[in-house]
């Protein structure tokens, strides 16, 4: 469990950011994987928020982190940074544990407040999800093709990526993945 302490200054900054966004936009959102770690805090600031949860298999996430780290090694002249990136790329268990830590708050959110969450398995996505979000949350989003949303060379959802995990990390990651998919399926069935 991770319970961050927010100073009054940070709280004011968050409230100001939210007020600025709400003054400029009828509907707004943000995407940042680190937000998973703070979903409970975001709910206190945005009590009526709705969430699009993009589920990506842990193997695909580990592969993505490794590819980004290796690309950083190739593009840096800083030997110290290269060593750090190589250490990151070689520790699949640490990346897998990080994936688990990011997914557990989302799993709690999906279970506790399914009416506020639309979860999609990115490995099964093929087109725009705007229609699903419009139906689920009563929105009027315009569809944008998935191919226009991601750089094709960077995005892969390959759950067969070559990663080596210790048995305990692999077992826990698989349990979390299955719980996410089961919760997603139950939520879709309840919404239908």
C-alpha positions in Angstrom: 0.0 0.0 0.0 1.2 3.5 -0.9 -0.3 6.5 0.8 1.3 9.7 -0.3 1.1 12.8 1.9 0.2 15.9 -0.1 1.3 19.2 1.3 -1.2 22.1 1.3 0.8 23.7 -1.5 0.4 20.7 -3.7 -3.3 20.5 -2.9 -3.7 24.1 -3.9 -1.8 23.5 -7.1 -4.0 20.5 -8.0 -7.2 22.5 -7.3 -5.9 25.4 -9.4 -5.1 23.0 -12.3 -8.5 21.5 -12.1 -10.2 24.9 -12.0 -8.2 26.1 -15.0 -9.1 23.0 -17.0 -12.8 23.2 -16.1 -12.9 26.9 -17.0 -11.5 26.2 -20.5 -13.2 22.9 -21.3 -16.6 21.3 -20.9 -15.0 17.9 -21.0 -11.3 17.2 -20.3 -9.0 14.4 -19.3 -5.4 13.3 -19.1 -3.3 10.3 -19.7 -0.4 9.5 -17.5 0.4 5.9 -16.4 1.6 7.3 -13.1 -1.9 8.5 -12.4 -2.7 4.8 -11.6 -0.7 5.1 -8.4 -2.7 8.1 -7.3 -6.2 7.2 -8.4 -7.5 7.3 -4.8 -6.2 10.8 -4.4 -7.6 11.9 -7.8 -11.0 10.7 -6.7 -10.9 13.2 -3.8 -10.2 16.1 -6.2 -12.5 14.9 -8.9 -15.4 13.0 -7.2 -17.5 12.8 -10.4 -14.6 11.7 -12.7 -15.0 8.8 -15.0 -12.1 6.6 -16.0 -11.0 5.0 -19.2 -8.7 2.2 -18.1 -6.5 0.8 -20.8 -5.4 -2.7 -19.8 -2.2 -3.8 -21.3 -0.7 -7.3 -20.6 2.3 -7.2 -18.3 4.5 -8.9 -20.9 3.7 -6.1 -23.4 4.4 -3.5 -20.7 7.7 -5.0 -19.7 8.7 -5.3 -23.4 7.8 -1.6 -23.9 9.9 -0.4 -20.9 12.8 -2.5 -22.1 12.6 -1.1 -25.7 12.4 2.5 -24.4 15.4 1.9 -22.1 17.5 0.4 -24.9 16.5 3.3 -27.2 17.6 5.7 -24.5 21.0 3.9 -24.2 21.4 4.2 -28.0 20.6 7.9 -28.0 22.7 9.1 -24.9 26.3 10.1 -24.7 26.0 10.1 -20.9 27.7 6.9 -19.7 26.0 7.1 -16.3 22.5 7.4 -17.8 23.3 4.5 -20.2 24.3 2.3 -17.2 21.0 3.1 -15.4 19.0 2.4 -18.5 20.8 -0.9 -19.1 20.1 -2.0 -15.5 16.4 -1.1 -15.9 16.2 -3.0 -19.2 17.8 -6.1 -17.6 15.5 -6.3 -14.5 12.3 -7.8 -15.8 11.1 -8.7 -12.3 11.4 -5.0 -11.1 9.4 -3.9 -14.2 6.8 -6.6 -13.5 6.5 -5.6 -9.9 6.0 -2.0 -11.0 3.3 -3.1 -13.4 1.6 -4.9 -10.5 1.8 -1.8 -8.3 0.3 0.3 -11.1 -2.6 -2.1 -11.7 -3.8 -2.9 -8.2 -5.3 0.6 -7.6 -7.1 0.3 -10.9 -8.4 -3.1 -10.0 -9.8 -1.7 -6.7 -11.4 1.2 -8.6 -12.9 -1.2 -11.2 -14.4 -3.4 -8.4 -15.6 -0.6 -6.1 -17.0 1.8 -8.7 -17.7 -0.1 -11.9 -20.2 2.6 -13.0 -17.4 5.1 -13.3 -15.0 2.9 -15.2 -14.7 1.8 -18.8 -11.9 -0.7 -19.2 -10.6 -1.9 -22.5 -8.0 -4.6 -23.3 -5.6 -2.7 -25.7 -4.5 -6.0 -27.2 -8.1 -6.5 -28.4 -8.7 -3.0 -29.6 -9.0 -2.4 -33.3 -11.0 0.8 -33.9 -12.1 3.9 -32.1 -13.6 3.5 -28.6 -15.5 6.8 -28.7 -18.8 5.0 -29.4 -18.4 2.8 -26.3 -17.5 5.8 -24.1 -20.5 7.8 -25.5 -22.8 4.9 -24.7 -21.3 4.2 -21.3 -21.0 7.8 -20.0 -23.5 9.7 -22.2 -20.8 11.6 -24.0 -20.6 13.0 -27.5 -17.0 12.2 -28.5 -16.0 12.1 -32.1 -14.4 8.8 -33.2 -10.7 8.9 -34.0 -9.2 5.9 -35.6 -6.9 4.0 -33.2 -4.0 4.2 -35.8 -4.2 8.0 -35.4 -3.8 7.8 -31.6 -0.5 5.9 -31.3 2.8 5.9 -33.2 2.7 2.4 -34.9 6.4 1.8 -34.3 6.0 2.4 -30.6 2.8 0.8 -29.6 2.6 -3.0 -29.4 0.3 -5.0 -27.2 2.1 -8.3 -27.6 1.4 -10.5 -24.6 3.8 -13.1 -26.0 6.8 -10.7 -25.8 10.0 -12.4 -24.7 10.4 -11.6 -21.0 12.0 -13.6 -18.2 10.2 -13.4 -14.8 10.9 -15.2 -11.6 8.1 -17.7 -10.8 6.7 -15.6 -7.9 6.5 -12.3 -10.0 5.1 -14.2 -13.0 2.4 -15.8 -10.8 1.4 -12.6 -9.1 1.3 -10.7 -12.4 -0.8 -13.4 -14.0 -3.2 -13.3 -11.1 -3.6 -9.5 -11.3 -4.0 -9.7 -15.1 -6.8 -12.3 -14.8 -8.5 -10.3 -12.1 -8.4 -7.2 -14.3 -9.9 -9.2 -17.2 -12.5 -10.9 -15.0 -13.5 -7.5 -13.5 -13.7 -5.9 -17.0 -15.9 -8.7 -18.3 -18.2 -8.5 -15.3 -18.4 -4.7 -15.7 -19.3 -5.0 -19.4 -21.9 -7.6 -18.7 -23.5 -5.4 -16.0 -23.5 -2.4 -18.3 -25.3 -4.3 -21.1 
